């Protein structure tokens, strides 16, 4: 038996009234679960609990030798007050969810990563006004848990970020993967920010925000296997 917190990442209908859920759990990493009776008459409450991005407490008949585990009991761990109804917050949450699905592909347990994701969704729900840099801060913090964090060795000499090697080098226009110095300096500053829950101490305008987002996504594509393209990216770009 497994009792754990989780974040619902993916939901697939199975047969008439069941769902297969991919849930990133606190104690067992990414796992797949089967839950029956979701679409039976009078079971609207259960269907509401099983929405994407929801933070849940679950009890499951868990077997290490199996890839699909049956859920015995599941309830909301946190009830969103604004995220589900706020279109901007929902767009950010969808983006974060897609990043998680792209990057969390195994069953390895990482309690600190789970706590970070859990806290991220709660912070997003509670924020007023919405931090326009929230998605950038998420990407910067999240990459640190994946083992491919850039080396922040920025200096007046090493003033250009090398996407392929993940470090700062002397700027050379010949280098295909070298980022121009002005944007590289701003990129370095992102990784000096410590507190995810507060605003950036640096000022980021609309153009810089867009360029930094593109740079971060490129870095993920270089260093996260089979990362591919993001469906939620265009919507996010229209908002920030």
N, C-alpha and C positions, 0 to 999 in steps of 0.2 A: 504494500500500500504506500502511495506517495501523497504527502500533504505539502503543498507549496503555493507560493504566489506565482503569478504569470502575467504575460502580456500577449494578447491575441494578435497574431501576425497574419494569419491566412485562414480562410473558411471555405470549404468545398462541400456542396450538398452530396449526400450519399443515400441512395435508394429513396424511399418515399418521405421519410420524416427524420432522417439523421444527418449529422454533420461530421466531417473530419476537420479538425482544427490543428493548425500549427501554432504552438504556444511556446514562447521563450520563457522558461521557468527559472526560478531563483536557484533551485537545488539540482536540476538535471539538464540545464541548458535547453537547447531546442528539441522539442518532442512533438509527436503527432498523437492526437487523442480522438477517440470516437465517442460521440454522445448521441443517444437515441431519443426519439419523441419530441424533437425540437418543433416540428411543424404540425403537431397534433392540435386539435381544437382545444382552446382554453389554455394554451401554453405560451402566450405572448410574453410573459415575464422572462421565461428562459431564452426566448429568441432575442430579447433586448439585452440580456446579459452577454450574449455571444457575439456582439458587434465587434468589428475590427477596432483595434487600439484600446479596447477595454482592459482594465487592470482587474485581475480576478484572484480569488482564493479557490483552490480546487483540491479535491481528494480523488485519487485515481487508483484503479487496480493496476499496479505498475509491475512490469516484468522486464528485467534488463535484457532478456533474450529476444524480446519482440520489438517491432518498430511502431506498432499501433497499440495504444493503451485506452481502455474504457474508463470514462469518467463516471465516478460514483456520485459526486456532488460538486457543484460549482456556484459561486456567488461573487458579486462585485466586491472588490477590495477597496475601490474608490469610485464615487459617483461624480461624473463630470457635471459641473454647474453651467459651463459656457461652451466648452470645446465642441460638443455635438451640435450646437445651434449656430455657432459663429463661423461664417464661411471662410474667413481668413485663417482662423485657428485650425479649422478642419483641413484646409489646404496644406498648412505647415505639418499637421499631424500625419496626413497622407504621405507627404514627402519623407518624413522621419520613418514612417512605417516601411516605405519602399527601400530606404537605405538599410534598415534592419534586415529585411528579407534578402537583400543582395549580399549582405555581409555575414549573417549568422546562419551557417549552413551545416553545423555539426552539433553533436550532443555534449560538447565540452562545457563543464560548469564554470561559470565566472560570476560569482555573487556580486562583486563590485560593479561589473558591467550591467547586470540586471538592475541593481539599485540606481545606477545612473539613468537608465532608460525609464524606469519607473518614476523617478524624480522629474525627469524631463517632461513627461506627459502631464504631471500634476502642476508643474511650474507654468506650462503653456496654458493649461486650463484656468489658472488663477491670475494670469497676467492681465493688467489693465493700466495703461494702454499696452498694446502688443509691441514688444521689442522688434523692430524691423530687421535686427541682426540675429534673431533667435536661431534661425536655420544655420547660419554661419557658425555660431557658437557650438551648436550641436555637432556639426561636422568636424570641427577642430577637436572637441573633447572625445568624440566617438573613435576617431582614428587612433587615439592613444591606447585604446583597449585592444586594437587589432594587431599590434606588434609591428606596424609599419609607419610609426610616427616619424615625420621629417626631423632631420637634425637642424636645430635652430642655431646655426653658426654664423648668422648674418654679421657683417662688418662693412666698413667703408671699402674694403678690398673685395671681400666676398659678398657682393651686392646684388647678385642675380640668382634666383632660385632655379635649380636644375630639377625638373620634374622627374626625369628617369632615375636619378641617383638619390633624390630626396634630401638634398643639402644645398647650401649656398656656395656659389663659385664666383670667380671674377667674370664680369659680364663680357660676353663675346657674341656678337651678332651672328657669327657662323654657327654657333651651337643651336641645333634645331629645338631642343627642349629647354632652352634657357629663357626665363621670364625677365622682361625689362626691369631695371632697377627700382623705379618708383613703386610699381605694384609689388615687387619683391619685398621692399621695406615694409609695406603695409601688411603683407602676408606674414612676415616675421613677427610683427606686432601682435597679430592674432594669437600666436602661440605663447605670448608673454602674459596674456590675460589669465587670471587665476580662477575667479569665481564665476561659474556658469550662471548662477542665479541673479547676478546683477548686470547692469549695462556695461558696454565696453568703455574703457577710459579713453579710447581713441575715437575720433570722429570719422564716420564712413558715409560718404554721399551716395546717391543712387547709382552713379556710373561705377564707382569703386566697388560698391556692394555686388553689382552684377558681375564685374570682372573677377572679384574674389570668389564668388560662387562658381563661376566657370573654371577657375583655377583649382579649387578644391575638388570639384567633380573630376577634372582631368587627373588629378593626383590619385583619387580613388580608382579610376579606370586603369591607371598604370600599375597600381600596387595591390589591388584586391582582385583575385582571380575570378574571371568570368563576370565582372561587374556589369559590363554592357551599358545600355542606354536607360535613362530614367523617364518613365511616362509622366511623372508628376512635375517635372522640371519646368515645363513651359507655363503651367498655371502659376507656379511660384514666381517666375520671372515677371509676370504681369502684375503681381501684387507688390513686389519690392524692387 
